[in-house]
C-alpha cells in the first residue's frame, strides 16, 4: 500500500509541475506579446514621427483600443493574423498542446498502471484471505471431528465397559459357585454351563463391538454389487430359522419377482438378521413374522412385521441410536446390547438406504429401503 501512496504523490507532483509550467509558459507568452507590441508601436512611431502623439493618445484611450487598431491597420497595412505575434501565439499554443497531451497521457498511463497493479494486489489479497478463511474452516471442521471422535471413543469405551460388566460378574459368580465343595456334581456342572453361556454372551458382545467400531472407522468397506435381492433375504431367514423354530414362530416371505439391485449381500444379510433376531426375541411363542418386498419407482421397500410387544411411539426416534434399549420391563429382561438396530441403520445408510419403524397390527413393522440406482444410473431390471 505504501507503493501506491508514493505513486499517487508522484502523480500529483507531476500534475502540479505541469500546472506551474503552463503558468510560466503563458506568463512568457504575455511578456513576449507585450514586447512585440512595443516594438511595433516604436516602429510605427519611427516611420511617422509626427503621428507619435496621436498614436499615444489613441492607445491610452482604453475605450477606443479596438478602433485605434483598425485605424492603424488601414493606415499602415498591418494585419495581426499575418504578423509574428500571431505566429508566436500559435507556436506557444502548439507547444502547450503537445506538452499537455504528453503529460496527460503519461499521467493516465501511470495512474492506470498503478490502478491495475493495485486491483491485482487487492484481488490477490482477497483471494489469499478467502483461502485462509477456507483453510481455517477446514481446520475447525477437522478439530471438531477429532473432538467428536474422541467423545465417541470415550463413550464407546464407557458403554463397552458397562455392557461387559454384568456378564463378567455373572461369569465370576458362576465359577465361584461351581468351585464350592458343598454343592453336588450336578449343581457344579449347572454353574459351569451357566458360566460357559456367559462366555458365549461376552464373545457375541465383543464381535458386535468389533464390527461396530470397524464400520464407524471405515475399516469395513461396504461394496454394493448387482445381486438378486431374494437370495439375500432367504439366506437371512435361514440363519435365524432355528431360533424361530425353537419358539414355534413361523416366518413367511411373500412371493415377489426377484430384483437385481446394487447392494452388499453380506452386510444386507447382517441388517436383516438383526431385525429378524429382535422380532423372534420379543415375540411370543407360536406367533408369526411376515416379510414383504414392495417395489416403488426408485426404491425397494422391505418390511418385517412381527406380533411382538411393540415399540412406543415416543421411542421411534431413539431406537436406532447406539446402545439404546427400550424402557419396558420385557426389553430389560431380555439379553441385548442395544447395538443391533444402530448397526442395521449404519449398514443401510452406507448403501444409500434408510430404516424406520411404525406400528403394526399387533407388534411393530420395520421398513427398510434400498435404492434401485447406483451412481445415478438406473438398474436394468
C-alpha positions as CSV (number, residue, x, y, z in Angstrom):
1,X,0.0,0.0,0.0
2,X,3.0,2.4,0.5
3,X,4.0,1.9,-3.1
4,X,0.5,3.1,-4.2
5,X,0.8,6.1,-1.9
6,X,4.2,7.0,-3.3
7,X,2.9,6.7,-6.9
8,X,-0.1,8.9,-6.2
9,X,2.2,11.5,-4.6
10,X,4.5,11.4,-7.7
11,X,1.5,11.7,-10.0
12,X,0.2,14.8,-8.1
13,X,3.6,16.3,-8.0
14,X,3.9,15.9,-11.8
15,X,0.4,17.5,-12.3
16,X,1.5,20.4,-10.1
17,X,4.7,20.8,-12.1
18,X,2.7,20.7,-15.3
19,X,0.4,23.4,-14.0
20,X,3.4,25.6,-12.9
21,X,4.9,25.1,-16.3
22,X,1.7,26.2,-18.0
23,X,1.6,29.3,-15.9
24,X,5.2,30.1,-16.7
25,X,4.5,29.4,-20.4
26,X,1.6,31.8,-20.5
27,X,3.5,34.4,-18.5
28,X,6.3,34.2,-21.0
29,X,3.8,34.5,-23.8
30,X,2.2,37.6,-22.3
31,X,5.7,39.2,-21.8
32,X,6.7,38.4,-25.4
33,X,3.4,39.8,-26.8
34,X,3.9,43.0,-24.8
35,X,7.4,43.3,-26.0
36,X,6.4,42.8,-29.7
37,X,3.6,45.3,-29.4
38,X,6.0,47.9,-28.0
39,X,8.4,47.1,-30.9
40,X,5.5,47.6,-33.3
41,X,4.5,50.8,-31.7
42,X,8.1,52.1,-31.8
43,X,8.4,51.0,-35.4
44,X,5.3,52.9,-36.4
45,X,6.4,56.0,-34.5
46,X,9.8,55.9,-36.2
47,X,8.1,55.7,-39.6
48,X,5.8,58.6,-38.8
49,X,7.3,60.8,-36.0
50,X,4.7,63.5,-36.5
51,X,2.0,61.0,-35.6
52,X,3.6,59.6,-32.4
53,X,1.5,61.8,-30.1
54,X,-1.6,60.8,-31.9
55,X,-0.7,57.2,-31.5
56,X,-0.1,57.5,-27.8
57,X,-3.4,59.4,-27.3
58,X,-5.4,56.9,-29.2
59,X,-3.6,53.9,-27.4
60,X,-4.2,55.4,-23.9
61,X,-7.8,55.9,-24.5
62,X,-9.0,52.5,-23.3
63,X,-12.5,52.7,-24.8
64,X,-11.0,53.1,-28.3
65,X,-8.4,50.3,-28.3
66,X,-10.2,48.3,-30.9
67,X,-11.0,51.4,-33.1
68,X,-7.4,52.5,-32.9
69,X,-6.1,49.1,-34.0
70,X,-8.4,49.2,-37.0
71,X,-7.2,52.7,-37.9
72,X,-3.6,51.6,-37.7
73,X,-4.3,48.5,-39.9
74,X,-5.9,50.8,-42.6
75,X,-3.2,53.4,-42.4
76,X,-0.1,51.1,-42.4
77,X,-1.4,47.9,-43.9
78,X,-0.9,46.0,-40.6
79,X,-2.8,42.7,-40.0
80,X,-2.4,40.9,-36.7
81,X,-3.0,37.4,-38.2
82,X,-0.2,37.8,-40.7
83,X,2.4,39.0,-38.2
84,X,4.9,37.4,-35.8
85,X,2.7,37.9,-32.7
86,X,0.1,35.6,-34.1
87,X,2.8,33.1,-35.1
88,X,4.2,33.3,-31.7
89,X,0.9,32.6,-30.1
90,X,0.4,29.6,-32.5
91,X,3.8,28.2,-31.6
92,X,3.2,28.6,-27.9
93,X,-0.3,27.1,-28.2
94,X,1.0,24.1,-30.2
95,X,3.8,23.6,-27.7
96,X,1.3,23.8,-24.9
97,X,-1.0,21.3,-26.6
98,X,1.9,18.9,-27.1
99,X,3.2,19.2,-23.6
100,X,-0.3,18.9,-22.1
101,X,-1.2,15.9,-24.2
102,X,2.1,14.1,-23.4
103,X,1.8,14.9,-19.7
104,X,-1.8,13.8,-19.7
105,X,-1.0,10.5,-21.5
106,X,1.9,9.9,-19.1
107,X,-0.2,10.6,-16.1
108,X,-3.1,8.4,-17.4
109,X,-0.7,5.5,-18.1
110,X,1.0,5.9,-14.7
111,X,-2.4,6.1,-12.9
112,X,-3.8,3.2,-14.9
113,X,-0.8,1.1,-14.3
114,X,-1.0,1.9,-10.7
115,X,-4.7,1.1,-10.5
116,X,-4.2,-2.2,-12.4
117,X,-1.4,-3.1,-10.1
118,X,-3.5,-2.1,-7.1
119,X,-6.5,-4.0,-8.2
120,X,-4.4,-7.1,-8.9
121,X,-2.8,-6.9,-5.5
122,X,-6.2,-6.3,-3.9
123,X,-7.6,-9.3,-5.7
124,X,-4.7,-11.5,-4.7
125,X,-5.1,-10.2,-1.1
126,X,-8.8,-11.0,-1.1
127,X,-8.1,-14.4,-2.7
128,X,-5.5,-15.1,-0.1
129,X,-7.9,-14.1,2.7
130,X,-10.5,-16.4,1.2
131,X,-8.0,-19.3,1.1
132,X,-7.0,-18.6,4.7
133,X,-10.7,-18.4,5.8
134,X,-11.4,-21.7,3.9
135,X,-8.4,-23.3,5.5
136,X,-9.4,-22.1,8.9
137,X,-12.9,-23.6,8.4
138,X,-11.3,-26.9,7.3
139,X,-9.1,-26.9,10.3
140,X,-12.0,-26.1,12.5
141,X,-14.0,-29.0,10.9
142,X,-11.1,-31.4,11.4
143,X,-10.7,-30.2,15.0
144,X,-14.4,-30.6,15.7
145,X,-14.4,-34.0,14.1
146,X,-11.4,-35.1,16.1
147,X,-13.1,-33.9,19.3
148,X,-16.3,-35.7,18.2
149,X,-14.4,-38.8,17.5
150,X,-12.6,-38.5,20.8
151,X,-16.0,-38.2,22.6
152,X,-17.3,-41.2,20.6
153,X,-14.3,-43.2,21.6
154,X,-14.7,-42.3,25.3
155,X,-18.4,-43.1,25.1
156,X,-17.7,-46.4,23.3
157,X,-15.2,-47.4,26.0
158,X,-17.7,-46.5,28.7
159,X,-20.5,-48.4,27.0
160,X,-18.4,-51.4,26.4
161,X,-17.3,-51.5,30.0
162,X,-20.9,-51.2,31.1
163,X,-22.1,-53.9,28.7
164,X,-19.3,-56.3,29.8
165,X,-19.7,-55.6,33.5
166,X,-22.8,-57.8,34.1
167,X,-21.7,-60.8,32.0
168,X,-18.3,-60.8,33.7
169,X,-19.9,-60.5,37.1
170,X,-22.2,-63.5,36.3
171,X,-19.3,-65.5,34.9
172,X,-17.3,-64.9,38.1
173,X,-20.2,-65.8,40.3
174,X,-20.9,-69.0,38.3
175,X,-17.3,-70.3,38.6
176,X,-17.1,-69.3,42.3
177,X,-20.3,-71.3,42.9
178,X,-19.1,-74.2,40.8
179,X,-15.9,-74.3,42.9
180,X,-18.0,-74.7,46.1
181,X,-17.3,-78.1,47.7
182,X,-20.7,-78.2,49.4
183,X,-22.5,-78.5,46.0
184,X,-23.3,-81.7,44.3
185,X,-21.7,-82.6,41.0
186,X,-24.9,-81.8,39.0
187,X,-25.1,-78.4,40.7
188,X,-21.5,-77.7,39.9
189,X,-22.0,-78.8,36.4
190,X,-25.0,-76.5,36.0
191,X,-23.0,-73.5,37.2
192,X,-20.2,-74.4,34.8
193,X,-22.8,-74.5,31.9
194,X,-24.1,-71.1,33.1
195,X,-20.5,-69.7,33.1
196,X,-20.0,-71.1,29.6
197,X,-23.2,-69.4,28.4
198,X,-21.8,-66.1,29.9
199,X,-18.6,-66.6,27.9
200,X,-20.6,-67.0,24.7
201,X,-22.5,-63.9,25.6
202,X,-19.3,-61.9,26.1
203,X,-17.9,-63.3,22.8
204,X,-21.0,-62.2,20.9
205,X,-20.8,-58.7,22.5
206,X,-17.2,-58.4,21.6
207,X,-17.9,-59.5,18.0
208,X,-20.7,-56.9,17.8
209,X,-18.5,-54.2,19.2
210,X,-15.7,-55.1,16.9
211,X,-18.0,-54.9,13.8
212,X,-19.4,-51.6,15.0
213,X,-16.0,-50.0,15.7
214,X,-14.6,-51.2,12.3
215,X,-17.7,-49.9,10.5
216,X,-17.5,-46.5,12.2
217,X,-13.8,-46.2,11.5
218,X,-14.5,-47.1,7.8
219,X,-12.2,-50.2,8.1
220,X,-15.1,-52.2,6.7
221,X,-15.9,-51.3,3.1
222,X,-19.4,-52.0,2.1
223,X,-19.4,-52.6,-1.6
224,X,-22.8,-52.7,-3.4
225,X,-22.8,-55.1,-6.3
226,X,-25.7,-56.0,-8.7
227,X,-27.2,-59.1,-7.0
228,X,-30.5,-60.8,-6.5
229,X,-32.5,-59.5,-3.5
230,X,-34.5,-62.7,-3.0
231,X,-31.4,-64.8,-2.3
232,X,-30.1,-62.2,0.2
233,X,-33.4,-62.4,2.1
234,X,-33.7,-66.2,2.0
235,X,-30.1,-66.5,3.4
236,X,-31.0,-64.2,6.3
237,X,-34.1,-66.2,7.1
238,X,-32.1,-69.5,7.0
239,X,-29.6,-68.1,9.6
240,X,-32.3,-67.4,12.2
241,X,-34.6,-70.3,11.3
242,X,-33.6,-72.5,14.3
243,X,-34.2,-69.7,16.8
244,X,-37.7,-69.2,15.4
245,X,-38.3,-73.0,15.3
246,X,-37.5,-73.3,19.0
247,X,-40.1,-70.7,19.8
248,X,-42.6,-72.2,17.3
249,X,-42.5,-68.8,15.4
250,X,-43.3,-69.0,11.7
251,X,-41.6,-66.8,9.2
252,X,-43.4,-66.0,5.9
253,X,-41.8,-64.4,2.9
254,X,-44.3,-63.0,0.4
255,X,-44.0,-64.1,-3.2
256,X,-42.4,-61.5,-5.4
257,X,-40.4,-61.2,-8.6
258,X,-36.7,-61.2,-7.9
259,X,-35.0,-57.9,-8.3
260,X,-31.4,-57.4,-9.2
261,X,-30.3,-54.2,-7.5
262,X,-27.0,-52.8,-6.2
263,X,-26.4,-53.9,-2.6
264,X,-23.8,-55.7,-0.5
265,X,-25.3,-59.2,0.1
266,X,-23.2,-60.0,3.2
267,X,-23.9,-56.8,5.1
268,X,-27.5,-56.5,4.0
269,X,-28.0,-60.0,5.4
270,X,-26.5,-58.8,8.7
271,X,-29.0,-55.9,8.8
272,X,-31.9,-58.3,8.1
273,X,-30.7,-60.8,10.7
274,X,-30.6,-58.1,13.3
275,X,-34.2,-57.3,12.6
276,X,-35.4,-60.9,12.5
277,X,-33.4,-61.7,15.6
278,X,-35.2,-58.9,17.5
279,X,-38.5,-60.0,16.1
280,X,-38.0,-63.5,17.4
281,X,-36.6,-62.4,20.7
282,X,-39.5,-60.0,21.6
283,X,-42.4,-62.1,20.1
284,X,-44.4,-64.7,22.0
285,X,-44.2,-68.4,21.1
286,X,-46.5,-69.5,18.3
287,X,-46.6,-66.0,16.7
288,X,-46.0,-65.1,13.1
289,X,-43.4,-62.9,11.3
290,X,-44.0,-61.7,7.8
291,X,-41.5,-60.3,5.3
292,X,-42.9,-58.2,2.4
293,X,-41.0,-56.8,-0.6
294,X,-42.7,-53.8,-2.2
295,X,-41.2,-52.1,-5.3
296,X,-41.7,-48.4,-6.0
297,X,-40.3,-46.1,-8.6
298,X,-36.7,-45.6,-7.3
299,X,-36.6,-47.8,-4.2
300,X,-37.4,-51.3,-2.9
301,X,-39.2,-51.5,0.4
302,X,-38.5,-54.5,2.7
303,X,-41.0,-54.7,5.6
304,X,-40.5,-57.0,8.6
305,X,-43.7,-57.2,10.6
306,X,-43.9,-59.2,13.9
307,X,-46.5,-59.9,16.6
308,X,-44.3,-58.9,19.5
309,X,-44.5,-56.4,22.3
310,X,-44.4,-53.4,20.1
311,X,-42.5,-50.2,20.5
312,X,-44.0,-47.0,22.0
313,X,-44.2,-44.1,19.5
314,X,-42.1,-42.0,21.9
315,X,-39.1,-44.3,21.3
316,X,-39.2,-44.3,17.5
317,X,-36.6,-41.6,17.2
318,X,-34.3,-43.3,19.8
319,X,-34.2,-47.0,19.0
320,X,-31.7,-46.6,16.1
321,X,-29.2,-44.8,18.4
322,X,-26.1,-46.7,19.6
323,X,-26.6,-48.7,22.9
324,X,-30.2,-47.6,23.2
325,X,-32.6,-50.1,24.8
326,X,-36.3,-49.7,25.4
327,X,-37.6,-48.8,28.8
328,X,-40.2,-51.5,29.1
329,X,-39.7,-54.4,31.5
330,X,-39.8,-57.1,28.8
331,X,-37.0,-55.4,26.9
332,X,-34.9,-55.1,30.1
333,X,-35.4,-58.7,30.9
334,X,-34.1,-59.9,27.5
335,X,-30.4,-60.0,26.8
336,X,-29.1,-57.4,24.4
337,X,-26.5,-54.7,23.9
338,X,-28.6,-52.0,22.1
339,X,-26.2,-52.1,19.1
340,X,-28.2,-54.3,16.6
341,X,-30.6,-51.6,15.3
342,X,-27.9,-49.0,15.2
343,X,-25.6,-51.3,13.2
344,X,-28.6,-52.0,10.8
345,X,-29.1,-48.3,10.3
346,X,-25.4,-47.7,9.5
347,X,-25.3,-50.6,7.0
348,X,-28.3,-49.3,5.2
349,X,-27.1,-45.7,5.1
350,X,-23.7,-46.8,3.7
351,X,-25.7,-48.2,0.7
352,X,-27.9,-45.1,0.3
353,X,-30.9,-46.7,2.1
354,X,-32.9,-46.0,5.2
355,X,-34.8,-47.7,8.0
356,X,-37.8,-46.6,10.0
357,X,-40.3,-48.2,12.4
358,X,-44.1,-47.9,12.6
359,X,-47.0,-49.6,14.4
360,X,-48.2,-52.9,13.1
361,X,-51.5,-54.8,13.6
362,X,-50.1,-56.5,16.7
363,X,-46.5,-55.6,17.0
364,X,-44.1,-53.5,15.0
365,X,-43.2,-53.0,11.3
366,X,-39.6,-52.2,10.4
367,X,-39.4,-50.8,6.9
368,X,-36.0,-50.9,5.1
369,X,-35.4,-49.0,1.8
370,X,-32.7,-49.8,-0.8
371,X,-32.2,-47.7,-3.9
372,X,-32.6,-49.2,-7.4
373,X,-30.0,-46.8,-8.7
374,X,-26.2,-46.7,-8.3
375,X,-24.0,-43.7,-9.3
376,X,-27.1,-42.1,-10.9
377,X,-27.6,-45.0,-13.4
378,X,-30.9,-46.9,-13.3
379,X,-30.7,-50.6,-12.9
380,X,-31.5,-52.6,-16.0
381,X,-34.2,-54.6,-14.2
